[in-house]
Amino acid sequence: MANISELDVNGTRRRIDADPGRMLLSVLRDDLNLTGTKYGCGEGQCAACTVLIDGQPVKACITRVESAAGKRIVTIEGLAPAGKLHPVQEAFLEADAMQCGWCTSGMILGAAALLGRNPNPSEAEIVSGMNGHICRCGTYPRIVRAIQAAARKGGRA
């Protein structure tokens, strides 16, 4: 199979030369220098590497770049175009919903996708919808509060 030569990332067509079997995470970080997407476990278990593909959250560490070709990819760098923070980003800051920050970009993108599917989730729906996003620092109550606040602001992806 031919190498992937272009990706639509954060609203811009980006030229690349990537083996189709490479993981999207390594292409984003190493080839496109978009380091906001974090490497956590490398096995799709922690969701630190979450990005949006056509509005759906995916774990970039286990997603082959070939499956993202021709689709719209959004990383944390693209969630806030023109320098204005996305409502989920604002809510995470206001709720102090991060400590070390390693999981934050994946959490924010996961939350934005959740709010895109369900603009007014209950606390139980937030917990269920964010299942699989692991925060080593244990800020889950603040994360839930941030997502509730973002929902009130219309924080969809």
Contacts in CASP RR format, 6 or more apart in sequence:
PFRMAT RR
TARGET T0000
AUTHOR 0000-0000-0000
METHOD contacts of the structure
MODEL  1
MANISELDVNGTRRRIDADPGRMLLSVLRDDLNLTGTKYGCGEGQCAACT
VLIDGQPVKACITRVESAAGKRIVTIEGLAPAGKLHPVQEAFLEADAMQC
GWCTSGMILGAAALLGRNPNPSEAEIVSGMNGHICRCGTYPRIVRAIQAA
ARKGGRA
1 20 0 8 1.000
1 66 0 8 1.000
2 20 0 8 1.000
3 17 0 8 1.000
3 18 0 8 1.000
3 19 0 8 1.000
3 20 0 8 1.000
4 16 0 8 1.000
4 17 0 8 1.000
4 18 0 8 1.000
4 19 0 8 1.000
4 20 0 8 1.000
4 27 0 8 1.000
4 65 0 8 1.000
4 66 0 8 1.000
4 69 0 8 1.000
5 15 0 8 1.000
5 16 0 8 1.000
5 17 0 8 1.000
6 13 0 8 1.000
6 14 0 8 1.000
6 15 0 8 1.000
6 16 0 8 1.000
6 69 0 8 1.000
6 70 0 8 1.000
7 13 0 8 1.000
7 14 0 8 1.000
7 16 0 8 1.000
7 27 0 8 1.000
7 32 0 8 1.000
7 65 0 8 1.000
7 68 0 8 1.000
7 69 0 8 1.000
7 70 0 8 1.000
7 73 0 8 1.000
8 14 0 8 1.000
8 70 0 8 1.000
8 71 0 8 1.000
8 72 0 8 1.000
8 73 0 8 1.000
9 28 0 8 1.000
9 32 0 8 1.000
9 34 0 8 1.000
9 73 0 8 1.000
9 74 0 8 1.000
9 75 0 8 1.000
10 34 0 8 1.000
10 73 0 8 1.000
10 74 0 8 1.000
10 75 0 8 1.000
10 77 0 8 1.000
10 78 0 8 1.000
10 81 0 8 1.000
11 72 0 8 1.000
11 74 0 8 1.000
11 78 0 8 1.000
14 32 0 8 1.000
16 27 0 8 1.000
16 31 0 8 1.000
16 32 0 8 1.000
16 65 0 8 1.000
18 27 0 8 1.000
18 31 0 8 1.000
18 65 0 8 1.000
19 65 0 8 1.000
20 64 0 8 1.000
20 65 0 8 1.000
20 66 0 8 1.000
20 69 0 8 1.000
21 64 0 8 1.000
21 65 0 8 1.000
21 66 0 8 1.000
22 64 0 8 1.000
22 65 0 8 1.000
23 60 0 8 1.000
23 61 0 8 1.000
23 62 0 8 1.000
23 63 0 8 1.000
23 64 0 8 1.000
23 65 0 8 1.000
24 51 0 8 1.000
24 58 0 8 1.000
24 60 0 8 1.000
24 63 0 8 1.000
24 64 0 8 1.000
24 65 0 8 1.000
24 67 0 8 1.000
24 68 0 8 1.000
24 73 0 8 1.000
25 37 0 8 1.000
25 39 0 8 1.000
25 42 0 8 1.000
25 49 0 8 1.000
25 60 0 8 1.000
25 61 0 8 1.000
25 63 0 8 1.000
27 65 0 8 1.000
28 34 0 8 1.000
28 37 0 8 1.000
28 51 0 8 1.000
28 60 0 8 1.000
28 73 0 8 1.000
28 75 0 8 1.000
29 35 0 8 1.000
29 36 0 8 1.000
29 37 0 8 1.000
29 39 0 8 1.000
34 75 0 8 1.000
34 77 0 8 1.000
36 75 0 8 1.000
36 76 0 8 1.000
36 77 0 8 1.000
36 105 0 8 1.000
37 49 0 8 1.000
37 50 0 8 1.000
37 51 0 8 1.000
37 60 0 8 1.000
37 75 0 8 1.000
37 76 0 8 1.000
37 105 0 8 1.000
37 106 0 8 1.000
38 48 0 8 1.000
38 49 0 8 1.000
38 102 0 8 1.000
38 103 0 8 1.000
38 105 0 8 1.000
38 106 0 8 1.000
39 48 0 8 1.000
39 49 0 8 1.000
39 61 0 8 1.000
40 46 0 8 1.000
40 48 0 8 1.000
40 49 0 8 1.000
40 61 0 8 1.000
40 102 0 8 1.000
41 48 0 8 1.000
41 61 0 8 1.000
42 49 0 8 1.000
42 61 0 8 1.000
42 62 0 8 1.000
43 61 0 8 1.000
43 62 0 8 1.000
44 59 0 8 1.000
44 61 0 8 1.000
44 62 0 8 1.000
45 132 0 8 1.000
45 134 0 8 1.000
46 103 0 8 1.000
46 132 0 8 1.000
46 133 0 8 1.000
46 134 0 8 1.000
47 57 0 8 1.000
47 59 0 8 1.000
47 103 0 8 1.000
47 106 0 8 1.000
47 107 0 8 1.000
47 110 0 8 1.000
47 132 0 8 1.000
47 133 0 8 1.000
47 134 0 8 1.000
48 102 0 8 1.000
48 103 0 8 1.000
48 105 0 8 1.000
48 106 0 8 1.000
48 134 0 8 1.000
49 59 0 8 1.000
49 60 0 8 1.000
49 61 0 8 1.000
49 106 0 8 1.000
50 57 0 8 1.000
50 58 0 8 1.000
50 59 0 8 1.000
50 60 0 8 1.000
50 105 0 8 1.000
50 106 0 8 1.000
50 107 0 8 1.000
50 109 0 8 1.000
50 110 0 8 1.000
50 133 0 8 1.000
51 57 0 8 1.000
51 58 0 8 1.000
51 60 0 8 1.000
51 73 0 8 1.000
51 74 0 8 1.000
51 75 0 8 1.000
51 106 0 8 1.000
51 109 0 8 1.000
52 58 0 8 1.000
52 72 0 8 1.000
52 73 0 8 1.000
52 74 0 8 1.000
52 109 0 8 1.000
52 110 0 8 1.000
52 112 0 8 1.000
52 113 0 8 1.000
52 157 0 8 1.000
53 63 0 8 1.000
53 67 0 8 1.000
53 68 0 8 1.000
53 71 0 8 1.000
53 72 0 8 1.000
53 73 0 8 1.000
53 74 0 8 1.000
54 71 0 8 1.000
54 72 0 8 1.000
55 72 0 8 1.000
55 74 0 8 1.000
55 113 0 8 1.000
55 157 0 8 1.000
56 113 0 8 1.000
57 109 0 8 1.000
57 110 0 8 1.000
57 113 0 8 1.000
58 68 0 8 1.000
74 109 0 8 1.000
74 157 0 8 1.000
75 105 0 8 1.000
75 109 0 8 1.000
76 105 0 8 1.000
76 106 0 8 1.000
76 108 0 8 1.000
76 109 0 8 1.000
79 86 0 8 1.000
79 88 0 8 1.000
79 89 0 8 1.000
79 108 0 8 1.000
79 109 0 8 1.000
79 112 0 8 1.000
79 157 0 8 1.000
80 86 0 8 1.000
80 89 0 8 1.000
85 93 0 8 1.000
86 108 0 8 1.000
86 112 0 8 1.000
86 155 0 8 1.000
87 150 0 8 1.000
87 153 0 8 1.000
87 154 0 8 1.000
87 155 0 8 1.000
88 108 0 8 1.000
88 111 0 8 1.000
88 112 0 8 1.000
88 115 0 8 1.000
88 146 0 8 1.000
88 147 0 8 1.000
88 150 0 8 1.000
88 155 0 8 1.000
89 108 0 8 1.000
90 150 0 8 1.000
90 153 0 8 1.000
91 97 0 8 1.000
91 146 0 8 1.000
91 147 0 8 1.000
91 149 0 8 1.000
91 150 0 8 1.000
91 153 0 8 1.000
91 155 0 8 1.000
92 98 0 8 1.000
92 104 0 8 1.000
92 107 0 8 1.000
92 108 0 8 1.000
92 143 0 8 1.000
92 146 0 8 1.000
92 150 0 8 1.000
94 146 0 8 1.000
94 149 0 8 1.000
95 142 0 8 1.000
95 143 0 8 1.000
95 145 0 8 1.000
95 146 0 8 1.000
95 149 0 8 1.000
96 139 0 8 1.000
96 142 0 8 1.000
97 104 0 8 1.000
97 107 0 8 1.000
97 139 0 8 1.000
97 142 0 8 1.000
97 143 0 8 1.000
97 145 0 8 1.000
97 146 0 8 1.000
98 104 0 8 1.000
98 107 0 8 1.000
98 137 0 8 1.000
98 139 0 8 1.000
99 137 0 8 1.000
99 138 0 8 1.000
99 139 0 8 1.000
100 136 0 8 1.000
100 137 0 8 1.000
101 137 0 8 1.000
102 136 0 8 1.000
103 133 0 8 1.000
103 134 0 8 1.000
103 135 0 8 1.000
103 136 0 8 1.000
103 137 0 8 1.000
106 133 0 8 1.000
107 130 0 8 1.000
107 133 0 8 1.000
107 135 0 8 1.000
107 143 0 8 1.000
109 157 0 8 1.000
110 130 0 8 1.000
110 133 0 8 1.000
110 157 0 8 1.000
111 130 0 8 1.000
111 143 0 8 1.000
111 146 0 8 1.000
111 147 0 8 1.000
111 150 0 8 1.000
112 150 0 8 1.000
112 155 0 8 1.000
112 156 0 8 1.000
112 157 0 8 1.000
113 157 0 8 1.000
114 121 0 8 1.000
114 126 0 8 1.000
114 129 0 8 1.000
114 130 0 8 1.000
114 147 0 8 1.000
115 121 0 8 1.000
115 147 0 8 1.000
115 150 0 8 1.000
115 151 0 8 1.000
115 154 0 8 1.000
115 155 0 8 1.000
115 156 0 8 1.000
115 157 0 8 1.000
116 155 0 8 1.000
116 156 0 8 1.000
116 157 0 8 1.000
118 125 0 8 1.000
119 151 0 8 1.000
119 154 0 8 1.000
119 155 0 8 1.000
119 156 0 8 1.000
120 151 0 8 1.000
121 129 0 8 1.000
121 147 0 8 1.000
121 151 0 8 1.000
123 144 0 8 1.000
123 148 0 8 1.000
126 144 0 8 1.000
126 147 0 8 1.000
126 148 0 8 1.000
127 144 0 8 1.000
130 143 0 8 1.000
130 144 0 8 1.000
130 147 0 8 1.000
135 143 0 8 1.000
END
